[in-house]
């Protein structure tokens, strides 16, 4: 089990690296290949497009063949995509490479949840998934300053070749180390939970839809907010680094928190903190750079409960539909990022002052979080607590 956890951590680290590496590599690729702004935009979105579209098909594959071979084979394709990008001479080959990288990363996080959920009780699976997620989150840091240094010394093509080799090594390790099926005891537990009905799972849709609202600020809207409200001299890079470090630190704390509190308690507490942060920023968006940084950090850290929420979903999913159920919920996470960024763009386009604009943006964020929290508290099936307790002795 220790070997498989190490391999899963490495795979998720690679996936997190590829989620954010284009911020450093992208401009260099664009300059080298003489891409137009439109082509650059398509290239930047190709990874997330293929990643999002494959969540449900990946879940179906897991339900039919398990995690091991679908995950390993798709990661081999992702490694080939990084190699294709490294050797590209024009837009279309680079675009195909980005699409293939997205395909390679698509099964990683859900595969971790699915695999651990089949082997362990919900409590233990949540702790292990949170541990893998926290270690893997270091990939986002590797794709920042270390990647900038690497590309400055050896170029972006060398960086892509290196990433390709690393993903291929992870794929081979997945194929060699993951167990093909869960133990008989675990399989029996997952099949004796009764008949699943769709309405039981709908209460998690608003949670999944709003999980990454903080990530929307970290990846897109924090810069415009900080420069618009506090001036163009604001050191956005320092703030975003601090936000990232806080998110990673809290992700490492989550497995220990799960030893003391149940997943439900942590989800509710996290959403309450996020809601309060959004409300404070909505009422005082320009109070100080320190308060703005703290609010953004707390909102970003909300995404750490993603594995907790998805593990909870597994307690309501029968074995035969676990993959497709997780895939559907994971798709809502990406839809939430897309929808929130679009809504924020509409609000930012209104003829208002920066303070008023971002008061509306954070007000919309608070409204979404409050709605998700209310649905989660009011509609969460009562039977799920008994399921977690009954399997908590794994």
C-alpha distance (Angstrom), angle and dihedral (degrees) to the residues before:
residue distance angle dihedral
X1 . . .
X2 3.80 . .
X3 3.80 90.2 .
X4 3.80 93.3 50.1
X5 3.82 91.5 47.7
X6 3.80 90.7 52.0
X7 3.79 90.4 49.7
X8 3.81 92.0 48.1
X9 3.82 90.3 49.6
X10 3.82 90.5 52.1
X11 3.81 91.7 47.6
X12 3.80 92.7 50.6
X13 3.81 91.3 45.9
X14 3.80 88.1 55.7
X15 3.80 91.5 48.0
X16 3.81 91.9 50.8
X17 3.80 89.6 48.2
X18 3.79 91.8 54.8
X19 3.80 92.1 46.3
X20 3.80 91.1 65.2
X21 3.83 107.5 17.2
X22 3.81 93.5 94.6
X23 3.79 90.7 71.1
X24 3.83 87.1 70.8
X25 3.81 101.8 27.6
X26 3.82 98.0 37.4
X27 3.82 99.6 73.2
X28 3.82 90.1 46.8
X29 3.81 91.4 50.4
X30 3.80 90.0 48.0
X31 3.81 93.0 51.7
X32 3.81 94.1 44.7
X33 3.81 94.9 47.4
X34 3.84 94.2 37.0
X35 3.80 92.7 -125.5
X36 3.79 122.7 -177.0
X37 3.83 118.8 -123.8
X38 3.82 89.0 -104.3
X39 3.80 91.8 52.3
X40 3.79 90.8 47.1
X41 3.81 90.0 52.7
X42 3.79 92.0 51.3
X43 3.78 90.7 47.1
X44 3.80 91.9 51.4
X45 3.81 92.5 50.1
X46 3.82 97.6 43.1
X47 3.81 94.1 83.7
X48 3.81 95.5 51.2
X49 3.80 92.7 41.7
X50 3.79 94.8 56.7
X51 3.81 91.1 38.4
X52 3.81 93.2 54.8
X53 3.81 96.9 41.6
X54 3.80 92.1 54.4
X55 3.80 99.8 53.0
X56 3.80 95.9 93.8
X57 3.85 95.4 39.3
X58 3.80 88.6 49.8
X59 3.80 89.8 51.8
X60 3.79 90.5 51.5
X61 3.81 89.6 50.9
X62 3.81 90.8 51.3
X63 3.81 90.9 51.0
X64 3.80 90.9 52.0
X65 3.82 104.5 36.6
X66 3.80 106.6 12.7
X67 3.80 126.6 -119.5
X68 3.79 104.6 -70.4
X69 3.79 106.1 72.8
X70 3.83 101.5 29.1
X71 3.80 90.2 50.3
X72 3.81 94.8 44.9
X73 3.81 95.2 45.7
X74 3.80 94.0 47.5
X75 3.81 90.8 48.7
X76 3.82 89.1 53.3
X77 3.80 86.9 54.8
X78 3.81 89.1 49.6
X79 3.81 90.3 52.2
X80 3.81 88.9 51.4
X81 3.81 88.6 50.4
X82 3.80 92.2 54.8
X83 3.80 89.2 49.0
X84 3.81 90.1 49.3
X85 3.79 90.4 51.5
X86 3.80 90.4 48.4
X87 3.81 91.0 54.4
X88 3.83 97.5 37.2
X89 3.78 120.8 129.7
X90 3.80 99.4 -175.1
X91 3.77 146.7 14.7
X92 3.80 100.3 -80.7
X93 3.78 96.7 51.9
X94 3.80 90.0 46.3
X95 3.81 90.2 47.9
X96 3.81 91.6 50.8
X97 3.79 89.2 49.4
X98 3.80 92.0 52.9
X99 3.81 91.5 48.4
X100 3.81 90.4 51.0
X101 3.80 91.5 48.9
X102 3.81 88.7 53.5
X103 3.81 89.4 50.9
X104 3.80 89.8 50.9
X105 3.80 93.6 51.9
X106 3.82 96.4 41.0
X107 3.83 97.2 85.5
X108 3.80 98.4 41.3
X109 3.80 106.5 86.2
X110 3.78 95.6 33.2
X111 3.79 89.9 45.4
X112 3.80 89.7 55.7
X113 3.81 91.4 51.3
X114 3.79 93.3 44.5
X115 3.79 95.3 46.7
X116 3.80 96.2 46.8
X117 3.79 91.7 42.1
X118 3.80 91.3 56.1
X119 3.79 92.8 51.0
X120 3.79 103.4 41.1
X121 3.78 145.1 35.6
X122 3.82 116.3 -89.9
X123 3.82 92.8 -101.6
X124 3.79 95.0 50.8
X125 3.80 93.4 39.9
X126 3.81 89.9 53.4
X127 3.81 91.8 51.3
X128 3.79 93.2 47.6
X129 3.81 93.1 45.2
X130 3.81 90.2 49.6
X131 3.81 89.5 50.5
X132 3.80 92.8 50.9
X133 3.81 90.0 45.4
X134 3.81 93.1 51.1
X135 3.80 93.9 49.5
X136 3.79 92.1 43.6
X137 3.80 92.2 50.4
X138 3.80 87.4 74.6
X139 3.80 85.6 78.8
X140 3.81 88.6 76.5
X141 3.80 89.6 59.0
X142 3.80 93.0 46.7
X143 3.80 88.9 55.4
X144 3.82 91.0 57.0
X145 3.81 124.4 53.9
X146 3.84 97.1 -5.5
X147 3.81 90.5 52.4
X148 3.81 90.8 47.0
X149 3.81 89.5 54.0
X150 3.81 92.2 46.3
X151 3.81 94.2 50.4
X152 3.81 91.4 46.0
X153 3.80 90.0 54.9
X154 3.81 102.9 36.3
X155 3.81 107.4 10.0
X156 3.79 135.7 -111.1
X157 3.81 94.7 -79.9
X158 3.80 91.4 58.8
X159 3.81 88.8 49.3
X160 3.81 90.9 53.6
X161 3.82 92.8 46.6
X162 3.82 89.5 50.7
X163 3.81 92.2 48.6
X164 3.81 89.3 48.6
X165 3.81 91.5 54.8
X166 3.81 91.2 47.6
X167 3.80 93.3 50.8
X168 3.80 91.2 47.6
X169 3.81 89.9 51.9
X170 3.80 90.0 50.5
X171 3.81 91.3 49.6
X172 3.78 92.5 52.2
X173 3.80 90.4 46.8
X174 3.81 90.6 51.7
X175 3.81 90.2 52.0
X176 3.79 91.9 48.4
X177 3.81 102.0 42.6
X178 3.81 112.2 31.8
X179 3.78 117.9 95.5
X180 3.78 114.9 -117.2
X181 3.80 96.7 -136.3
X182 3.83 136.7 9.4
X183 3.76 121.4 -103.2
X184 3.79 118.1 -82.0
X185 3.80 90.3 -109.6
X186 3.80 93.3 52.8
X187 3.78 92.5 44.4
X188 3.80 90.1 51.7
X189 3.80 90.8 51.0
X190 3.78 92.7 51.8
X191 3.79 93.7 49.0
X192 3.80 97.7 46.3
X193 3.78 98.1 63.6
X194 3.74 97.5 98.8
X195 3.77 133.3 -117.9
X196 3.77 117.0 -28.4
X197 3.77 121.9 -138.9
X198 3.81 125.5 -166.8
X199 3.85 97.1 -124.9
X200 3.81 90.0 61.7
X201 3.79 89.7 66.0
X202 3.81 100.4 41.8
X203 3.82 93.2 84.4
X204 3.83 88.3 71.5
X205 3.82 94.8 55.6
X206 3.85 95.0 82.5
X207 3.81 89.7 46.5
X208 3.80 92.0 52.3
X209 3.80 91.2 43.7
X210 3.81 91.9 55.9
X211 3.82 101.3 34.0
X212 3.79 94.4 98.2
X213 3.80 101.4 39.3
X214 3.80 87.5 111.0
X215 3.78 88.9 52.1
X216 3.82 88.5 55.7
X217 3.80 88.3 62.0
X218 3.81 93.3 43.4
X219 3.80 94.2 50.3
X220 3.80 102.1 35.2
X221 3.79 122.3 -5.3
X222 3.81 105.8 42.0
X223 3.81 91.6 78.0
X224 3.82 96.2 52.2
X225 3.81 90.3 43.5
X226 3.80 95.3 50.7
X227 3.81 96.1 43.5
X228 3.79 93.6 41.4
X229 3.80 95.6 50.8
X230 3.81 103.0 28.8
X231 3.81 100.7 29.0
X232 3.79 137.5 -98.5
X233 3.78 91.6 -80.2
X234 3.81 90.7 69.6
X235 3.80 113.3 121.4
X236 3.79 96.5 -124.0
X237 3.80 93.2 171.8
X238 3.79 92.9 59.6
X239 3.80 92.0 48.8
X240 3.81 93.0 48.9
X241 3.78 91.4 47.7
X242 3.80 90.1 52.4
X243 3.81 90.3 47.6
X244 3.81 90.9 51.1
X245 3.79 93.7 47.4
X246 3.80 90.9 50.1
X247 3.80 90.8 50.0
X248 3.79 91.9 51.2
X249 3.82 93.0 45.4
X250 3.80 92.3 52.2
X251 3.80 90.9 46.6
X252 3.82 88.9 58.6
X253 3.81 89.4 50.2
X254 3.82 93.3 52.8
X255 3.84 98.3 77.8
X256 3.81 89.5 53.5
X257 3.80 91.1 47.7
X258 3.80 89.2 53.5
X259 3.80 89.3 58.1
X260 3.81 89.0 63.2
X261 3.81 106.3 28.6
X262 3.79 133.3 38.4
X263 3.78 120.8 -109.4
X264 3.81 92.0 -110.2
X265 3.81 91.5 57.1
X266 3.80 92.3 49.1
X267 3.82 93.4 48.6
X268 3.81 92.0 49.9
X269 3.83 93.4 45.6
X270 3.80 91.8 47.2
X271 3.79 92.5 50.9
X272 3.80 92.2 47.3
X273 3.81 90.9 53.0
X274 3.79 90.9 46.5
X275 3.80 91.4 48.1
X276 3.81 92.4 50.8
X277 3.80 90.6 48.1
X278 3.81 92.0 51.2
X279 3.81 91.4 47.9
X280 3.81 92.9 50.3
X281 3.79 91.1 49.6
X282 3.80 90.6 46.3
X283 3.81 92.5 54.3
X284 3.82 96.5 38.2
X285 3.83 109.1 21.0
X286 3.81 92.9 157.2
X287 3.80 101.4 37.8
X288 3.82 95.5 115.0
X289 3.78 140.5 -33.8
X290 3.81 88.5 -115.5
X291 3.80 94.0 56.4
X292 3.79 90.7 44.5
X293 3.81 91.3 51.7
X294 3.80 91.8 47.8
X295 3.79 92.3 49.1
X296 3.80 92.9 48.6
X297 3.81 90.9 47.7
X298 3.80 92.9 52.0
X299 3.79 92.2 47.5
X300 3.80 91.4 48.7
X301 3.82 92.3 49.2
X302 3.81 90.0 58.5
X303 3.79 88.2 80.0
X304 3.80 89.0 69.8
X305 3.81 91.0 78.9
X306 3.81 89.9 64.1
X307 3.83 93.6 101.8
X308 3.81 90.6 45.6
X309 3.80 92.6 54.5
X310 3.80 92.9 44.5
X311 3.79 92.0 48.2
X312 3.79 88.6 52.4
X313 3.79 89.0 54.1
X314 3.79 89.8 57.0
X315 3.80 90.0 61.9
X316 3.82 87.4 65.4
X317 3.79 98.5 40.6
X318 3.81 122.4 87.2
X319 3.78 115.6 -129.3
X320 3.79 93.7 -107.9
X321 3.85 93.1 56.2
X322 3.78 102.4 33.5
X323 3.79 96.7 105.1
X324 3.79 97.2 48.6
X325 3.81 91.0 43.9
X326 3.79 93.2 52.5
X327 3.79 90.1 43.9
X328 3.80 91.8 54.3
X329 3.81 92.6 49.0
X330 3.80 92.0 45.8
X331 3.80 89.1 52.6
X332 3.79 88.9 58.4
X333 3.81 89.2 56.9
X334 3.81 90.2 59.9
X335 3.79 92.5 41.6
X336 3.81 87.9 54.3
X337 3.81 91.3 54.7
X338 3.80 91.6 48.6
X339 3.80 94.9 45.0
X340 3.80 95.6 45.4
X341 3.79 92.7 49.0
X342 3.81 89.9 50.9
X343 3.81 92.8 48.6
X344 3.79 91.3 47.9
X345 3.81 88.5 51.4
X346 3.79 91.4 53.8
X347 3.81 91.2 49.5
X348 3.81 92.0 46.2
X349 3.80 89.2 53.3
X350 3.80 93.6 60.1
X351 3.83 115.7 107.1
X352 3.81 94.0 -109.2
X353 3.78 136.5 118.9
X354 3.80 117.6 -88.8
X355 3.81 92.4 -109.4
X356 3.80 92.9 52.7
X357 3.81 92.7 42.8
X358 3.78 94.4 54.5
X359 3.77 92.1 40.8
X360 3.81 85.2 61.0
X361 3.82 91.9 45.2
X362 3.79 93.2 52.7
X363 3.80 90.3 40.9
X364 3.80 89.6 56.3
X365 3.81 88.9 48.3
X366 3.81 91.3 51.4
X367 3.81 90.8 49.0
X368 3.80 91.9 52.2
X369 3.81 93.0 47.3
X370 3.81 92.6 47.1
X371 3.80 91.3 50.6
X372 3.80 92.8 49.0
X373 3.80 92.2 47.6
X374 3.81 92.4 48.6
X375 3.81 92.2 51.6
X376 3.80 91.5 46.3
X377 3.81 94.0 51.2
X378 3.80 96.7 40.9
X379 3.80 101.3 39.1
X380 3.80 105.4 33.0
X381 3.83 106.9 124.7
X382 3.79 111.6 -106.7
X383 3.79 91.2 -142.5
X384 3.78 92.6 66.1
X385 3.82 93.1 74.6
X386 3.80 90.2 56.8
X387 3.81 89.7 49.6
X388 3.81 92.2 52.7
X389 3.80 92.6 46.5
X390 3.80 93.2 45.9
X391 3.82 91.9 54.5
X392 3.78 97.7 34.6
X393 3.78 95.9 101.1
X394 3.83 95.6 73.0
